[in-house]
Amino acid sequence: MWVVGLTGSIGMGKTTAADMLRRLGIPVFDADAAVRALESRGGAAVPAIARAFPGLVREGALDREGLAKRAFENPADLHKLEAIVHPFVHVAEAAFLRAARVRRAGIAVLEIPLLFESGAERRCDVTLVVTAPRFVQAARVLKRPGMTGARFRAILARQMPDAEKRARADFVVSTGMGRYPTLKALGKIVRLLRQSKPR
């Protein structure tokens, strides 16, 4: 089974690409969704987060906006949270891959925003980066609720530059021309992988 690492900087179209891959019959693990579940009410990581961040767990769920403000001022808080949450995410990812193998999936995708930054590409056979022109990226991101120019820049500062991701990727898909060209490019990659054996 091919394990494909899907990534791209904020606003580059990861979610859209992941949805398209699902439409093509490929199982996709959404690392961000796994994190949100772990941090939500009743999530497995909430007790440890509550101990590490007094006052940031409200009604049994992480106050994500409160954490974002603290992390903007003190990145060490974000690293502390990641140290709590990431082991849980790895367990969920491993369970996803086991289930994909049981179903005899030929390809499984791990959608991980910080794929290269975290070293997660080592768990993948190939990597796929989605990209778009900077002005398209900025327009997409600044439409998001609560997003500001300063917050956008802070997020970009944590992420590997788009050019470096593209240089390290096995496949690069541009999402800036719209949905149909993106779907066509993804379909071509899926067909190529289905016709070949994992490394």
Salt bridges, closest charged atoms under 4 A:
ASP19 OD1 - ARG22 NH1 2.96
GLU39 OE1 - ARG64 NH1 2.15
GLU59 OE1 - ARG41 NH2 3.51
ASP63 OD2 - ARG58 NH1 2.94
GLU65 OE2 - ARG151 NH1 3.39
ASP77 OD2 - ARG70 NE 3.16
GLU82 OE1 - HIS79 ND1 3.60
GLU82 OE2 - ARG158 NH2 2.58
GLU93 OE2 - ARG123 NE 2.80
GLU117 OE2 - LYS165 NZ 3.53
GLU121 OE2 - ARG168 NH2 3.07
ASP162 OD2 - ARG166 NE 2.87
GLU164 OE2 - ARG168 NH1 3.97
ASP170 OD1 - ARG199 NH2 3.45
